[in-house]
Amino acid sequence: MQRWDKAKHVSKCLELAILLEASANKPGNVNRTNDFERTHYEHFLASAVALSPSFEVAAKRGIAVSKKDLDVDGIELGPIIKNCAVDVNAWQHGGNTLLGTAILLSPIAVAAGMTSDEEETFDIEGLKENLKLVVESTTPEDAVNVYEAIKTANPGGLGKASDLDVNDSNSIDKIRKDRISLYQIFKLASGYDLVCSEWVNNYPITFDLAYPSLMGRLKENKTLDTAIVLTFLGVLAGHPDTLIARKTNGEEAIRISLMAKEVLELGVENSSGKRRLSEFDEELRRSSNLLNPGTTADIISAALSVCVLGGYRP
């Protein structure tokens, strides 16, 4: 018998990653010093705790796959994500907090369970390879359950899809009739949703941009908060936030990305950079938080998960 519980370890890593992300002073987001009108910092803390049991289940499924006790298409990732949404609602009253994060991190939990480890750290390349296998093996029932998760979480800025819209009562029947997998649906949505794009492209922003940025900043002896904020700005500068685009329009999302680039170029550790970061934060918090870069925050959580699984400890 192993000296440690691998599945529980994975869930703790992912829970810690969410807590670290929620606590950082990212512009335009809820954090330790700034709340939204309805959604507060403590709602994110409660949500992180609520997600942990589902991540443990996901990791156990990954372990079962690695032992050949379970086929990869039998993981039932969709029900895991649905349980995430239900549990988050049960543990807090601040509305949708972490649906995008749950969608990104649930496959990571499964992949970690499948990946070789040395008790405290996981092979990152192996994690990425297994992650690709996990998302590409999703089923139509996974899709149905994720649709139910979305309805449970009731996220803002959902918009309307031209086909298989989540609010169209006929979508579920079509998914089942035509045997459309969750991966296929996310592929359709990948052009206008960064979370879906991460899924179908093997998490390129997470692994190729955000994770190296975080680890690089930390190796430069930046504080964790500074490393997260700089990485957040870097992701936002290079990838217009699709939540902002859906709530407003693509041009506005691009404008916000250009502002993020300007702040990043100034830096956040000098007086002028700090002042510009504060102004940027104020700009993002206007208009009932329509300019909240929530999808960018989800990706930062995914990158922090990779960091913690890889052995980083604050």
ChimeraX attribute file (.defattr): number of C-alpha atoms within 10 A of each C-alpha:
attribute: neighborCount
match mode: 1-to-1
recipient: residues
	/A:1	4
	/A:2	6
	/A:3	6
	/A:4	10
	/A:5	12
	/A:6	19
	/A:7	23
	/A:8	16
	/A:9	19
	/A:10	30
	/A:11	27
	/A:12	21
	/A:13	25
	/A:14	29
	/A:15	24
	/A:16	21
	/A:17	24
	/A:18	28
	/A:19	19
	/A:20	20
	/A:21	26
	/A:22	24
	/A:23	20
	/A:24	20
	/A:25	18
	/A:26	23
	/A:27	24
	/A:28	24
	/A:29	25
	/A:30	24
	/A:31	20
	/A:32	13
	/A:33	10
	/A:34	16
	/A:35	16
	/A:36	16
	/A:37	9
	/A:38	9
	/A:39	17
	/A:40	21
	/A:41	20
	/A:42	18
	/A:43	23
	/A:44	25
	/A:45	19
	/A:46	20
	/A:47	28
	/A:48	26
	/A:49	18
	/A:50	22
	/A:51	28
	/A:52	22
	/A:53	20
	/A:54	22
	/A:55	30
	/A:56	24
	/A:57	22
	/A:58	29
	/A:59	29
	/A:60	23
	/A:61	26
	/A:62	29
	/A:63	22
	/A:64	18
	/A:65	20
	/A:66	18
	/A:67	11
	/A:68	10
	/A:69	11
	/A:70	14
	/A:71	14
	/A:72	22
	/A:73	16
	/A:74	13
	/A:75	25
	/A:76	18
	/A:77	29
	/A:78	25
	/A:79	19
	/A:80	25
	/A:81	30
	/A:82	26
	/A:83	22
	/A:84	28
	/A:85	29
	/A:86	17
	/A:87	19
	/A:88	28
	/A:89	20
	/A:90	12
	/A:91	17
	/A:92	19
	/A:93	16
	/A:94	19
	/A:95	17
	/A:96	21
	/A:97	27
	/A:98	25
	/A:99	23
	/A:100	23
	/A:101	22
	/A:102	28
	/A:103	24
	/A:104	23
	/A:105	28
	/A:106	29
	/A:107	27
	/A:108	29
	/A:109	29
	/A:110	31
	/A:111	29
	/A:112	32
	/A:113	28
	/A:114	24
	/A:115	22
	/A:116	16
	/A:117	17
	/A:118	8
	/A:119	13
	/A:120	15
	/A:121	17
	/A:122	21
	/A:123	16
	/A:124	18
	/A:125	11
	/A:126	15
	/A:127	23
	/A:128	20
	/A:129	13
	/A:130	23
	/A:131	24
	/A:132	18
	/A:133	15
	/A:134	22
	/A:135	26
	/A:136	18
	/A:137	19
	/A:138	22
	/A:139	23
	/A:140	22
	/A:141	20
	/A:142	25
	/A:143	26
	/A:144	22
	/A:145	21
	/A:146	23
	/A:147	21
	/A:148	22
	/A:149	22
	/A:150	19
	/A:151	14
	/A:152	19
	/A:153	19
	/A:154	14
	/A:155	15
	/A:156	12
	/A:157	14
	/A:158	15
	/A:159	13
	/A:160	12
	/A:161	13
	/A:162	5
	/A:163	11
	/A:164	19
	/A:165	15
	/A:166	19
	/A:167	16
	/A:168	11
	/A:169	10
	/A:170	11
	/A:171	16
	/A:172	21
	/A:173	12
	/A:174	13
	/A:175	19
	/A:176	15
	/A:177	10
	/A:178	9
	/A:179	14
	/A:180	19
	/A:181	21
	/A:182	26
	/A:183	21
	/A:184	19
	/A:185	17
	/A:186	20
	/A:187	17
	/A:188	17
	/A:189	18
	/A:190	17
	/A:191	11
	/A:192	16
	/A:193	19
	/A:194	24
	/A:195	23
	/A:196	23
	/A:197	19
	/A:198	19
	/A:199	22
	/A:200	21
	/A:201	13
	/A:202	18
	/A:203	22
	/A:204	15
	/A:205	23
	/A:206	23
	/A:207	20
	/A:208	11
	/A:209	16
	/A:210	27
	/A:211	22
	/A:212	16
	/A:213	21
	/A:214	24
	/A:215	20
	/A:216	14
	/A:217	17
	/A:218	18
	/A:219	11
	/A:220	10
	/A:221	11
	/A:222	16
	/A:223	13
	/A:224	17
	/A:225	16
	/A:226	20
	/A:227	21
	/A:228	29
	/A:229	22
	/A:230	24
	/A:231	26
	/A:232	25
	/A:233	25
	/A:234	21
	/A:235	24
	/A:236	24
	/A:237	21
	/A:238	15
	/A:239	16
	/A:240	24
	/A:241	27
	/A:242	23
	/A:243	26
	/A:244	25
	/A:245	22
	/A:246	19
	/A:247	18
	/A:248	14
	/A:249	12
	/A:250	17
	/A:251	12
	/A:252	17
	/A:253	23
	/A:254	20
	/A:255	13
	/A:256	24
	/A:257	22
	/A:258	17
	/A:259	19
	/A:260	26
	/A:261	18
	/A:262	17
	/A:263	24
	/A:264	21
	/A:265	13
	/A:266	17
	/A:267	17
	/A:268	18
	/A:269	12
	/A:270	9
	/A:271	11
	/A:272	13
	/A:273	17
	/A:274	15
	/A:275	15
	/A:276	19
	/A:277	25
	/A:278	16
	/A:279	13
	/A:280	18
	/A:281	19
	/A:282	12
	/A:283	17
	/A:284	20
	/A:285	19
	/A:286	12
	/A:287	9
	/A:288	10
	/A:289	17
	/A:290	19
	/A:291	23
	/A:292	25
	/A:293	25
	/A:294	22
	/A:295	22
	/A:296	28
	/A:297	26
	/A:298	26
	/A:299	27
	/A:300	28
	/A:301	31
	/A:302	29
	/A:303	30
	/A:304	27
	/A:305	29
	/A:306	28
	/A:307	24
	/A:308	21
	/A:309	27
	/A:310	17
	/A:311	15
	/A:312	15
	/A:313	9
	/A:314	8
